[in-house]
Amino acid sequence: MSTWISIAGYQLTNRLGFVILPWAILALDFVINLVIFTDSPAAGHGQPRYAGALASIYVILIITGAVSISVPLPFALALGVSRRSFYAGTALLALAVAAVYGLALTVLQLIERGTGGWGLNLHFFRVPYLLSGPWYLSWLTSFVGLALMLAWGMWFGIVYRRWNLAGLLTFIAIQVLALTAVLLIIGGAHDWHGVAHFFTTLTVGGLTGLLAALTVALLAGAYTTVRRLTV
């Protein structure tokens, strides 16, 4: 465990990827949306004004997860750190970052609620259905979503480190083909109504549970890949 914590501390020296870049881009998006909605007429009395820019921090964390593995791994292995310990320490940091950042997003959401959407009825940190419930559920959903993005990015980084760009493109293509196959199966069975019914009746807590299971699967897949990695 002490080795994992040391690896997590080493990873935090990359403040640009883990700290500065995600929040700088999110802050920039926030300011841009404030300016846009300040200068634009309201849609109607009391109507919420959704921004949709909160997704930027999730996208950035995919990149952060990939870089956290692909760049420092050779140096760590040269220092005698095992692949398993390096991965476990990075995964530990990813979960901690997701928990803290999820809490920060929840606090910002509470401030947004308390200020009437920053005085503009702006819903920047509130997302319909996903992040619009009690604070504890918003935190849990944010935490799982952020952890999912980091875990997904970490697997991308491991695949790139093992098979280079060709392997990474193949990995992406496999995921696209798998998604396409699922859509074709659903379409062939003419079961879109059943799929729509499932998701429209699914609670936020239920969706968060599904995303948590997917996060665990991604972490397990990445762990299996890193064990066979040669640098």
N, C-alpha and C positions, 0 to 999 in steps of 0.2 A: 504493500500500500504506500509506503514512504517513497518508493521509486515512482509510482504513478503520480503522486503529488508533486514530486520534483519535475517530472515530465510536463505536468500541467503548468507549473511555474515557468518552465523553459518556454512553453508555447505562448505564454502571456507576454513574452518579450516582443512578440509580433503585435504590438498595440495598434498598428495601422489596420490590420485585418480584423482583429477581434473587438476593438474598441472605437477607434477613430472613424474608420470608413463607414460602418453601418449607421452610426448615429449622425455623422456629418451629412450623409445622403438623405437620411430621414428628415433631419432638420431643414435641409435645403428644400425638400419636397413640401414640408409643412409651411415654410415661409412663402413659397410660390403659390400654394393653395390659398393661404391667407390673403395674399395680394389679389389673386384672381377673384375670390369670392367677395372681397371687400368692394371691388370695382364693378361687380356684376349684380344686377337686380335680383332680389329674392324670388324664388319660384312661387311663393305663396305664403300667407300668414301661417307661421308655425310649421312650415314644411321643412323637414331635415334636408341638409345639403351634403351629399356624400362625396368624398374626395377619391377614395379608392387607392390612394398613394401609400397606404401602410404596407402594401405588398413589397415595397422596395427593400425594407430591412430583411425580409425573408429571402428575397433573391440574392442579396449581398451575402447572406450567411451560407448559401450554397457554395459560393465562390470561396468564402473564408474556410469552410470545411475542406474543400478540395486542396487549397494551398497549404493548410495546416498539416497535411499528410505528405503531399508530393514534394514540397521544398525542403523541410528540415529532416526528413527521414534518413537520407544517406549520411548526413552528419551525425545524427544520433546513433546510427548503427556503427559508424566508425569509432564512436566513443565507447562501444561495448554494450549499448542498450539493446535488449532483445526486442524483436518485432512485437511480441505480445505485450510487453510492458509499455512500449511507445504507443501502441494503439490504445491500450487501456487508459493510459494517462491522458491522451488526447480526447478520448470518449468521455472521461470524467470531467474534463474541462468543458467540453461541449454541453454536457448536461447542466453543469453549474452556470455557464453563460446563459443557456436557455431559461433557467429558473430565474436568474437575476434580471435578465432583459424582459422576460414575461411580466415580472413584478413591476418593472419600470413602465412598461406599456400600460399596465393596469392602473398605476397611479396617474399617469397622464390621461387615461380615460376618465378617471374620477374627477380630475381637474376640469376636463372638457365638459363633463356633465354639470359640474358646479358653476361654471361660467357661462352656461347656455350656449355651448359650442363656440367658445372664444368670442362671445358677443355676436356671432354671425349664424348661429344655429348650424355650425359646421360639424359634421361627423367625420373627423379624421381618424381618431383612435377607436371609434365605434364602427363596427361592421355589422350590417344587418344579419341576423340569425347567429352568426359565429361569435361576435364579441359585443353583445348588447344585453347580456343578462347580468346576474349578480357578479360582484367583483371577483369572488373566489373562482367562479366558473370561467370568467374571462382570463384570469391568471392561468388556470390549468390548461385552457385551450391554447393560449399564447405560448406557454411553456412547451406543450407537446408539439405545436406547429414549428416553433423555432428549433427544437431538438430534431425534428424530422428533417428540416432543411440542412442542418449541420451534418447529420448522419448520412444523408444522401450525398452531400458534397464530399464527405470523407471517403465514401466508397468510390466516387469518381476519381479522387486523388490517388487512391490505391491502385485502381485499374490503370490509370495513366502511368504511374511509376512502374508498374509491372510490364505493361504491353505498349507503352508509348501512345502516340496520337492515334495510330491505326486501331489499337485495342480500345481506346476511349470512344472513338467513333462507332466501332462495332458494338460496344456496350450500350451506347445511346440508341443505336439502331435496333438492338434487341428489345429494349424497353418500348420503343415506338411500335414495333411489330407486335409485341405482346398486348399492348393496349388496343391496337387495331384488331387483333384476333378476338379480343373480348367483345369489342363493339360489333364485329361481324357475327359472332355467336348469338349475341342478344338480338341483333337484327334478324338473323335467320330464324330464330325461335319466335319472332314477333312478340317479344316480351318487354317492350319499352314501357308499357303501362305498369308492369310489375316493378320495374326498376324505379320508375318515377314515384310509384306509391311507397316503395321502401325508403327513398331519400326524403320524401315529403313528410313521412311520419317519423323519421329518425330525429331524436332529440339532439341537442348540442352535446350533452354528456355522452350519448351513444356514439356520435361522430368522433368526439375526442378519444373515446376508447378505441375505435377503429384506427385512428391515426397513431395512437400509442402502440398498438400492435404492429402497425406498419413500420414504425420507428425501430422497434425491437428487431423486426425481421431485417431491416437495413443494416443495423449494427451487427447482427449475426452474420449476414452475408459479407460485410466488410471485414469482419474478424477472420472468417474462413479464407478470404482472399489474401489478407496480409500475412497469414501464416505460411503461405506458399510463395511469398514475394522474395525475389532475388534482386539485389541492387548491384 
